[in-house]
Amino acid sequence: MPSLSIAIVGAGIGGLTAALTFARQGHSVTLIERRTGFSEVGAGLQLSPNASRVLIRLGLAPALRRVASVPERVVVRGIASGRSIGEVALGTYMQQRYGAPYWVVHRADLQTILLDAVRSEASVRIATGRKVEEVRNAPERAEVVWTSSNGARESLAADVVVGADGVWSKVRHAVGDTNRPTFHGYVAWRATVERRLVPEELAENETGLWLGAKGHVVHYPIFSGNLVNVVAIERAKAPVDGWSAPGRAEDLLAHYSSATPVLRELLGRPREWLRWSLFRHPIRKLARGRIALLGDAAHPVLPFLAQGAALAIEDAATLGALLADGPQDVAEALAAYEQHRFERVTRIQAEGRRNGRIYHSGAIVAFGRDRIMQWIGPESMSNRYDWIYGFRAPE
Ligand SMILES: Cc1cc2nc3c(=O)[nH]c(=O)nc-3n(C[C@H](O)[C@H](O)[C@H](O)COP(=O)(O)OP(=O)(O)OC[C@H]3O[C@@H](n4cnc5c(N)ncnc54)[C@H](O)[C@@H]3O)c2cc1C
């Protein structure tokens, strides 16, 4: 089958999934990444069935099963009261209902598994230490221009260019989206703790979700169950820089001063906290001519629905399916990609914002929220998101 040359900018979760998908279809791929190596950065990522299904189809299930955890449920509690508010069924229930698991993994584990698979594909060239500066559309080929780590300026022409370069995308401009993401007023704190150091009642094979008016906390086992990933959301006036700004435990504990003792104990355990800021950028454009965007480059999502990595993976699978036939009308295929993704991503972005409001609601609304959660029950709490978890990329 005739194949395409595809340049992907950014080797995050989205770029790596896209590279693997395209290579399996016989396309020739250049993956351009600004970092010089793939060191361990980040902590937990949730892979709901809509994403795990794609990764399984790419043959990654055996490797992922070795490192992923499968929490049986989400236990929702009040931050101040410590009381259980409700549950969401995960584990066995999700596997049976959606035919794919709800995995939680360390970001570095997922990145390593994807990278190993990509490296075993002869048709993928990985070019690290290249910072893409500009991408240009042309009727016959698109062009990517980058600066190498030695300062040299180089370029490459390809049939298709995919911008998978994250929230501060350089490629976004080239599809006609000139807006910049805006700070959403929250900073996320992340840490990992050895599971044996976690208070016993929080060390079960389940996800903990703690709700309060000043923020919320999520924790779940990762790293084959040996570590617990903890993320605490804090309202903040100003953003912090990058993905890994250091944070002081005293400041986090002061923010959560009224939290129930067992949660304060958990928050006091990590030796190191790292912070990143939450940005909003409503999806506007996904493609123009021979250039397409995927993942956070097109539509960063708030982590209140745990769909950031999942959407990037879905994007990659959808784009792969629409380019599977090779060099037909590429611009038409990319326009179809935009059409396939736009409504779904818009809805998920909106649902994430809504979840934030529900999680952080004040006492009166929280009272009603808690009653409804108890009344709905664990399985119906999952089923509300059939439209998210039941997604299947076009074949
Ligand atoms: C360092 C890091 C740590 C993270 N940690 C967490 C975490 O702990 N928890 C969580 O929920 N999410 C985390 N995320 C976000 C999460 O990975 C993404 O939201 C999600 O997986 C979607 O991924 P993506 O591939 O679209 O974008 P990203 O994961 O952001 O990947 C974008 C890639 O593009 C590269 N890039 C950017 N600009 C250029 C350029 N000009 N030229 C070449 N390459 C470029 C970046 O180096 C990066 O590798 C992290 C992201 C990063 C980059």
PDBQT file of the ligand as one rigid body, heavy atoms in Angstrom, charges set to zero:
ROOT
HETATM    1  C1  LIG A 401       7.068  16.715  31.619  1.00  0.00    +0.000 C 
HETATM    2  C2  LIG A 401       5.606  16.404  31.745  1.00  0.00    +0.000 A 
HETATM    3  C3  LIG A 401       5.107  15.899  32.962  1.00  0.00    +0.000 A 
HETATM    4  C4  LIG A 401       3.735  15.642  33.103  1.00  0.00    +0.000 A 
HETATM    5  N1  LIG A 401       3.274  15.134  34.270  1.00  0.00    +0.000 NA
HETATM    6  C5  LIG A 401       1.961  14.830  34.409  1.00  0.00    +0.000 A 
HETATM    7  C6  LIG A 401       1.443  14.275  35.637  1.00  0.00    +0.000 A 
HETATM    8  O1  LIG A 401       2.177  14.061  36.585  1.00  0.00    +0.000 OA
HETATM    9  N2  LIG A 401       0.115  14.008  35.713  1.00  0.00    +0.000 N 
HETATM   10  C7  LIG A 401      -0.728  14.257  34.663  1.00  0.00    +0.000 A 
HETATM   11  O2  LIG A 401      -1.932  13.993  34.764  1.00  0.00    +0.000 OA
HETATM   12  N3  LIG A 401      -0.270  14.773  33.501  1.00  0.00    +0.000 NA
HETATM   13  C8  LIG A 401       1.053  15.072  33.357  1.00  0.00    +0.000 A 
HETATM   14  N4  LIG A 401       1.500  15.596  32.177  1.00  0.00    +0.000 N 
HETATM   15  C9  LIG A 401       0.519  15.891  31.115  1.00  0.00    +0.000 C 
HETATM   16  C10 LIG A 401       0.099  14.698  30.336  1.00  0.00    +0.000 C 
HETATM   17  O3  LIG A 401       1.207  13.959  29.885  1.00  0.00    +0.000 OA
HETATM   18  C11 LIG A 401      -0.679  15.224  29.149  1.00  0.00    +0.000 C 
HETATM   19  O4  LIG A 401      -1.743  16.045  29.598  1.00  0.00    +0.000 OA
HETATM   20  C12 LIG A 401      -1.340  14.136  28.334  1.00  0.00    +0.000 C 
HETATM   21  O5  LIG A 401      -0.638  12.926  28.375  1.00  0.00    +0.000 OA
HETATM   22  C13 LIG A 401      -1.463  14.594  26.855  1.00  0.00    +0.000 C 
HETATM   23  O6  LIG A 401      -0.185  14.469  26.301  1.00  0.00    +0.000 OA
HETATM   24  P1  LIG A 401       0.362  15.161  24.984  1.00  0.00    +0.000 P 
HETATM   25  O7  LIG A 401       1.205  14.129  24.306  1.00  0.00    +0.000 OA
HETATM   26  O8  LIG A 401      -0.706  15.818  24.236  1.00  0.00    +0.000 OA
HETATM   27  O9  LIG A 401       1.290  16.344  25.547  1.00  0.00    +0.000 OA
HETATM   28  P2  LIG A 401       2.585  16.306  26.480  1.00  0.00    +0.000 P 
HETATM   29  O10 LIG A 401       2.569  15.144  27.393  1.00  0.00    +0.000 OA
HETATM   30  O11 LIG A 401       2.663  17.658  27.080  1.00  0.00    +0.000 OA
HETATM   31  O12 LIG A 401       3.798  16.114  25.453  1.00  0.00    +0.000 OA
HETATM   32  C14 LIG A 401       4.258  17.139  24.589  1.00  0.00    +0.000 C 
HETATM   33  C15 LIG A 401       5.666  16.795  24.113  1.00  0.00    +0.000 C 
HETATM   34  O13 LIG A 401       6.072  17.757  23.136  1.00  0.00    +0.000 OA
HETATM   35  C16 LIG A 401       7.385  18.178  23.397  1.00  0.00    +0.000 C 
HETATM   36  N5  LIG A 401       7.532  19.533  22.843  1.00  0.00    +0.000 N 
HETATM   37  C17 LIG A 401       6.942  20.669  23.277  1.00  0.00    +0.000 A 
HETATM   38  N6  LIG A 401       7.289  21.718  22.491  1.00  0.00    +0.000 NA
HETATM   39  C18 LIG A 401       8.106  21.225  21.535  1.00  0.00    +0.000 A 
HETATM   40  C19 LIG A 401       8.801  21.822  20.432  1.00  0.00    +0.000 A 
HETATM   41  N7  LIG A 401       8.700  23.137  20.167  1.00  0.00    +0.000 N 
HETATM   42  N8  LIG A 401       9.575  21.033  19.654  1.00  0.00    +0.000 NA
HETATM   43  C20 LIG A 401       9.693  19.689  19.890  1.00  0.00    +0.000 A 
HETATM   44  N9  LIG A 401       9.068  19.086  20.936  1.00  0.00    +0.000 NA
HETATM   45  C21 LIG A 401       8.275  19.837  21.743  1.00  0.00    +0.000 A 
HETATM   46  C22 LIG A 401       7.470  18.131  24.921  1.00  0.00    +0.000 C 
HETATM   47  O14 LIG A 401       8.811  18.076  25.379  1.00  0.00    +0.000 OA
HETATM   48  C23 LIG A 401       6.687  16.854  25.238  1.00  0.00    +0.000 C 
HETATM   49  O15 LIG A 401       7.507  15.716  25.188  1.00  0.00    +0.000 OA
HETATM   50  C24 LIG A 401       2.860  15.880  32.003  1.00  0.00    +0.000 A 
HETATM   51  C25 LIG A 401       3.373  16.389  30.786  1.00  0.00    +0.000 A 
HETATM   52  C26 LIG A 401       4.735  16.645  30.644  1.00  0.00    +0.000 A 
HETATM   53  C27 LIG A 401       5.286  17.177  29.318  1.00  0.00    +0.000 C 
ENDROOT
TORSDOF 0
